[in-house]
Amino acid sequence: MSTQTASQSVTLNTLFARKRDGLRFAALTAYDALFADLISGAGIEVILVGDSLGMVLQGHDSTLPVTLKDMIYHMQCVRNGNRGALIMADLPFMSYASEQQSLESAAELMRAGAHVVKLEGGAWLAESTRLLTERGIPVCAHMGLTPQSINRLGGYRVQGRDPAQAHTIVEEALVLQDAGASILLLECVPVALGETVTQRLEIPVIGIGAGPCTDGQIMVMHDMLGITPPSIKVPKFVKNFMVESDGSIPGAFKAYAEAVRDGSFPAPEHCFE
């Protein structure tokens, strides 16, 4: 599988330019070389090697059992199939409990081929974000519903409906941006909050269940193909793009990318008020 030249590859500058120009971009998860090739070949700008692999590949009921070793293996597979997409990789549960551990874990993922690492949490990650950024490691901050904190949150619940919590999310997103975060991923929040965060931040905001106003959208690949494992409840913000494509997986990827860019996805039925 060939890789595009650097001049053709998506970079952070590409995403910043799309935000500046008001152009939406698409992101999907991938965990192996074949799907990385198909996703990047469909023109999708961002691939996330997500710890969601714990649920869709390993059969767990959460992301918590996923290890750094697991993430490195799947990161290497995705790197081998990628054709120019920007690759983000999750730092898995308890792999960034301290600043030094964050640096060591992130370095392993970068060596495996990641362009950006993603950390779940709020302002408490500011120092780790600053440290990684100073060492040349781009950071995506993940706020709203953070699956690694699912036990503390009491389940997969919409975040930010309470005005005080919504204010905290906005303020902590600004703190992480000031600490050097290059991207924010915002999950499972009301439409109005997704819009506010996107407008307040200068960095690109990628939404999943965060409404139509974010700069980019992301989905778990299995969800948008309609092959979510039966043990997992399909979230409200999921849309099956296989049924709207030419019946092929590459067609579904292209249909998803087009729907994100023209603003038809997410529709009101995929959003939280």
C-alpha positions as CSV (number, residue, x, y, z in Angstrom):
1,M,0.0,0.0,0.0
2,S,1.5,3.3,-1.1
3,T,1.8,6.4,1.0
4,Q,1.2,9.9,-0.4
5,T,4.1,12.4,-0.5
6,A,4.4,14.9,2.3
7,S,3.1,17.7,0.1
8,Q,-0.2,15.7,-0.3
9,S,-0.5,14.7,3.3
10,V,-3.0,16.3,5.8
11,T,-1.2,18.2,8.6
12,L,-2.3,20.3,11.5
13,N,-1.9,23.3,9.2
14,T,-4.5,21.7,6.9
15,L,-7.0,21.5,9.7
16,F,-6.3,25.0,10.9
17,A,-6.8,26.3,7.3
18,R,-10.1,24.5,7.0
19,K,-11.3,26.0,10.3
20,R,-10.2,29.5,9.1
21,D,-12.1,29.0,5.8
22,G,-15.2,27.6,7.4
23,L,-14.7,24.2,5.7
24,R,-15.7,21.1,7.6
25,F,-13.5,18.0,7.7
26,A,-14.1,14.3,8.4
27,A,-12.4,11.8,10.8
28,L,-12.9,8.1,11.4
29,T,-11.3,5.5,13.6
30,A,-9.2,2.7,12.1
31,Y,-7.2,-0.1,13.6
32,D,-5.5,-1.9,10.8
33,A,-3.7,-1.3,7.5
34,L,-6.5,-2.3,5.1
35,F,-9.1,0.1,6.6
36,A,-6.5,2.9,7.0
37,D,-5.9,2.5,3.2
38,L,-9.6,2.7,2.4
39,I,-10.3,5.6,4.7
40,S,-7.4,7.7,3.6
41,G,-8.1,6.8,0.0
42,A,-11.6,8.1,0.4
43,G,-10.2,11.5,1.2
44,I,-11.0,11.5,5.0
45,E,-8.6,13.9,6.6
46,V,-8.1,12.3,10.0
47,I,-7.7,8.8,11.2
48,L,-8.0,8.1,15.0
49,V,-6.4,4.9,16.3
50,G,-8.8,4.8,19.1
51,D,-8.9,2.8,22.3
52,S,-12.4,2.0,21.2
53,L,-10.6,-1.1,19.8
54,G,-11.2,-2.5,23.2
55,M,-14.9,-2.7,22.5
56,V,-15.1,-3.3,18.7
57,L,-12.1,-5.6,18.3
58,Q,-11.4,-7.1,21.7
59,G,-14.9,-7.6,23.0
60,H,-14.6,-5.6,26.2
61,D,-17.5,-3.6,27.6
62,S,-15.3,-0.4,27.9
63,T,-12.0,1.0,26.8
64,L,-10.4,0.5,30.2
65,P,-8.6,-2.8,29.5
66,V,-6.7,-1.5,26.5
67,T,-3.0,-1.2,27.1
68,L,-0.3,1.0,25.6
69,K,1.2,-2.2,24.0
70,D,-2.2,-2.7,22.2
71,M,-2.2,0.9,21.0
72,I,1.3,0.7,19.6
73,Y,0.6,-2.5,17.7
74,H,-2.6,-1.0,16.0
75,M,-0.8,2.3,15.5
76,Q,1.9,0.5,13.5
77,C,-0.7,-1.3,11.4
78,V,-2.6,1.9,10.6
79,R,0.7,3.7,9.7
80,N,1.5,1.0,7.2
81,G,-1.8,1.4,5.3
82,N,-2.3,5.2,5.6
83,R,-2.2,7.3,2.4
84,G,-1.8,10.8,3.7
85,A,-4.4,11.2,6.5
86,L,-3.4,12.8,9.8
87,I,-3.1,10.0,12.3
88,M,-4.2,10.6,16.0
89,A,-3.7,7.9,18.6
90,D,-5.3,7.5,22.0
91,L,-3.2,7.4,25.1
92,P,-5.0,4.5,26.9
93,F,-6.3,4.4,30.4
94,M,-3.6,5.1,33.1
95,S,-0.8,5.6,30.6
96,Y,-0.6,9.4,31.4
97,A,-1.2,9.5,35.1
98,S,1.8,11.7,35.6
99,E,3.6,14.2,33.4
100,Q,6.6,11.9,33.0
101,Q,4.5,8.9,32.1
102,S,2.6,11.1,29.6
103,L,5.8,12.0,27.9
104,E,7.1,8.4,27.8
105,S,3.8,6.9,26.6
106,A,3.3,9.6,23.9
107,A,6.8,9.1,22.7
108,E,6.1,5.4,22.1
109,L,3.0,6.2,20.0
110,M,4.9,8.9,18.0
111,R,7.7,6.4,17.3
112,A,5.0,4.0,16.1
113,G,3.7,6.5,13.6
114,A,1.3,8.9,15.3
115,H,1.1,12.5,14.3
116,V,-1.0,13.6,17.3
117,V,-1.7,12.0,20.6
118,K,-5.1,12.3,22.4
119,L,-5.7,12.6,26.1
120,E,-9.0,12.5,27.9
121,G,-9.6,15.1,30.6
122,G,-9.9,18.8,31.5
123,A,-7.7,21.5,33.0
124,W,-5.8,18.9,35.1
125,L,-4.0,17.9,31.9
126,A,-2.7,21.4,31.3
127,E,0.9,20.7,32.5
128,S,1.1,17.4,30.6
129,T,-0.2,19.1,27.5
130,R,2.4,21.9,27.9
131,L,5.2,19.4,28.4
132,L,4.3,17.3,25.4
133,T,3.9,20.4,23.2
134,E,7.2,21.7,24.3
135,R,8.8,18.4,23.3
136,G,7.3,18.5,19.8
137,I,4.4,16.2,20.4
138,P,1.0,17.6,19.2
139,V,-1.9,17.1,21.6
140,C,-5.6,16.6,21.0
141,A,-7.6,17.2,24.2
142,H,-10.7,15.1,24.6
143,M,-13.5,16.7,26.7
144,G,-17.2,16.2,27.3
145,L,-18.0,12.5,27.7
146,T,-14.6,10.9,28.3
147,P,-15.0,7.1,28.1
148,Q,-12.0,6.3,30.3
149,S,-13.8,8.1,33.1
150,I,-17.1,6.2,32.5
151,N,-17.2,4.8,36.1
152,R,-16.9,8.2,37.6
153,L,-19.4,9.7,35.2
154,G,-21.9,7.0,36.0
155,G,-22.4,5.8,32.5
156,Y,-22.5,7.1,28.9
157,R,-24.4,10.3,29.7
158,V,-24.7,13.7,27.9
159,Q,-22.3,16.2,29.5
160,G,-22.8,20.0,29.8
161,R,-26.5,20.2,30.1
162,D,-26.1,21.9,33.4
163,P,-25.1,25.6,32.9
164,A,-22.4,25.4,35.5
165,Q,-20.9,22.3,33.9
166,A,-21.2,23.8,30.4
167,H,-19.3,26.9,31.7
168,T,-16.6,24.7,33.1
169,I,-16.1,22.8,29.8
170,V,-15.7,26.0,27.9
171,E,-13.2,27.5,30.4
172,E,-11.2,24.3,30.7
173,A,-11.1,24.0,26.9
174,L,-9.5,27.4,26.8
175,V,-7.0,26.4,29.5
176,L,-5.9,23.4,27.4
177,Q,-5.7,25.5,24.2
178,D,-3.5,28.0,26.1
179,A,-1.4,25.0,27.3
180,G,-0.7,24.1,23.7
181,A,-3.4,21.7,22.6
182,S,-3.6,21.6,18.8
183,I,-7.1,20.0,18.5
184,L,-10.1,19.5,20.8
185,L,-12.3,16.5,20.5
186,L,-15.7,17.2,22.1
187,E,-18.0,14.2,22.8
188,C,-21.7,13.9,23.7
189,V,-22.7,17.5,24.6
190,P,-25.7,19.7,23.6
191,V,-25.6,21.5,20.2
192,A,-25.4,25.0,21.8
193,L,-22.4,24.0,23.9
194,G,-20.6,22.5,20.8
195,E,-21.2,25.7,18.9
196,T,-20.0,27.9,21.8
197,V,-16.8,25.9,22.3
198,T,-16.1,25.9,18.5
199,Q,-16.6,29.7,18.3
200,R,-14.5,30.4,21.4
201,L,-11.5,28.3,20.4
202,E,-8.9,29.1,17.8
203,I,-7.9,25.5,17.4
204,P,-10.0,23.0,15.3
205,V,-12.8,21.3,17.2
206,I,-13.9,17.7,16.2
207,G,-17.3,16.6,17.4
208,I,-18.9,13.3,18.1
209,G,-22.4,13.8,19.3
210,A,-21.6,17.5,19.7
211,G,-23.9,19.0,17.0
212,P,-23.3,20.3,13.5
213,C,-21.3,23.4,14.3
214,T,-18.0,21.8,15.1
215,D,-15.1,22.1,12.6
216,G,-14.9,18.4,12.0
217,Q,-16.9,15.2,12.8
218,I,-15.7,11.8,13.9
219,M,-17.3,8.4,14.2
220,V,-16.2,4.9,15.2
221,M,-15.8,3.1,11.9
222,H,-17.9,0.1,12.9
223,D,-20.8,2.4,13.9
224,M,-21.0,4.2,10.5
225,L,-20.8,0.9,8.7
226,G,-23.7,-0.5,10.7
227,I,-21.6,-3.3,12.2
228,T,-21.6,-2.2,15.8
229,P,-21.2,-5.3,18.1
230,P,-24.6,-6.4,19.4
231,S,-23.4,-6.0,23.0
232,I,-23.0,-2.3,22.5
233,K,-25.9,0.1,22.5
234,V,-25.8,2.3,19.3
235,P,-25.5,5.9,20.4
236,K,-28.0,8.6,19.2
237,F,-25.3,10.4,17.3
238,V,-24.5,7.4,15.0
239,K,-25.7,7.1,11.4
240,N,-25.3,4.0,9.2
241,F,-23.8,5.2,6.0
242,M,-23.7,1.8,4.3
243,V,-27.5,2.1,3.6
244,E,-26.9,5.5,1.8
245,S,-23.9,4.4,-0.3
246,D,-23.4,2.2,-3.3
247,G,-23.4,-0.8,-1.0
248,S,-19.6,-0.9,-0.7
249,I,-17.4,0.0,2.2
250,P,-15.4,2.6,0.2
251,G,-18.7,4.1,-1.0
252,A,-19.8,4.4,2.6
253,F,-16.6,6.2,3.5
254,K,-17.1,8.6,0.7
255,A,-20.8,9.2,1.6
256,Y,-19.8,10.0,5.2
257,A,-17.1,12.4,4.1
258,E,-19.5,14.2,1.7
259,A,-22.2,14.4,4.4
260,V,-19.8,16.0,6.9
261,R,-18.5,18.5,4.4
262,D,-21.9,19.6,3.1
263,G,-23.3,19.9,6.6
264,S,-26.1,17.2,6.2
265,F,-24.5,15.2,9.0
266,P,-25.1,15.4,11.8
267,A,-28.8,16.0,11.3
268,P,-31.1,17.1,14.2
269,E,-32.0,13.5,15.0
270,H,-28.3,12.8,15.8
271,C,-27.9,15.8,18.2
272,F,-28.6,16.6,21.9
273,E,-30.6,19.7,22.9
